């Protein structure tokens, strides 16, 4: 992690009663960086944001801004402004008073407040709405007022708690772009909490994926998308298709044993940290090349899986098929629809197939995956495992 | 049967109850206030204002003062329940503050009679603690006693409604203010209270009307002049069988209550506009 971190979280633990929400978490955010905390509900991302903002007192660890420990400081002394998921606008105040309230608290003169409010209104395209109350605004306008209220006090760090979740889909795309552009223009350090991976990738410089109170992976959007560090991250980033395979690592490549439905394959390791044994393979529906069963053999390196089409639905731009493979259903995209019941082969290029080691013993957490493994390599259910273990 | 007639039939029982138990007695009382001898006139009102102007003013002042104190106390209680940071103190207050609601006015009157009298518990404690000498001990059994009784009994009711409204306020609006540096007092006064103003007004109007109609407290605590309108009404009927002046006093009381309700309605209409 970089040493010139502007916002640094060290060893942070937070618990409500007996439940631990955050577990010894470390995170460093550079000045002017836009970081997205991404995760499913309950993963602790909002708690992390609230701990940064000072609304949650950590049981251990520190939060430091610009080298200054702010762990126990009240929310207003941290130089951070929080935009709430519900916007939390004050319904009894006009837009101008909502935006100007933070400045009033700072004891600025009326004229100075009016000037700054006008500035913010211009910045966010809220001109002419100053005298309205929040109830008379659209969702997108409310969102901008909430943003304006936070920006008016000129915070060093802007914290956004699921700021787009209350907007409808079309406005969300627009506001997503606007917030990203605004952040770059102001050069402000920003942290956004979201459960939407597209939102995170579109807005942030760095995506931090959280799982059960810990950071599962962090990196640029491209990095976490195309090089997920764990099965969880891969699934969260859209690689919902999962298979269990047997693999042997040797000579910079992983040799995948043939199963009942899957072909044998040899894939370049390509920086993957794998050891021989049971592997979980994950891939996206759009990574699949779908061909009629028995078509010409695979040219490039990759995995081929035989299956039978169950159904197809049009997604716009392509067709998504559910394909029966053994007793599992996988999803695969194709430019044209295949008939239901058609035998097909799913081909996944090596660079789009994410492989992870499964625990060697019975530790496979996913029972359906384990059953699928038995189904896919029924010929010698124990034999290859033992062979692989001896080899490694 | 045509639908309108059926609808009317269904409403009839409720309508009859309202008419017989509310509208007719009210109309009879109001009419009775204008009945002088065999005809109608303002005689009862002239007599009422000659005899009881000071009591009317006394009543309005006491009830208004009580309402103001109740409002302040209810906001303080509700505010602490919402913004308090000591969970144990908040839980204790939440458990404690509602008790007076379940005590009838007449019991409140009796309790405060023994507590506030010249040789009552309050003065005994103060003397025992060395805070005042026995010579300085004074009875609170006058207008102050009535105000204390009203506040003690009604503040929990208003606090209950206000605290409920405060609990349903989006906590984000409070945190947003704290995030920008507002103190707890400012959050209470500038963020929380404006958002529950409507509920507070309703609760205070209800409380005002309730206090206007209490007879036991002024009888038990303040058996002297000036006293409250209710005590005068009871006196007119019990001592003289004078329903005319009693009705006129009732109309005065009704007008005062209606005035408060009108203030509230005007406020809520303005709010909606």
Interface residues (C-beta under 8 A of the other chain):
Chain A: X53 X54 X55 X74 X75 X76 X77 X80 X81 X82 X84 X85 X86 X87 X88 X89 X90 X91 X92 X93 X101 X102 X105 X106 X149 X153
Chain B: X170 X172 X173 X175 X176 X177 X178 X179 X180 X181 X182 X186 X190 X191 X194 X195 X197
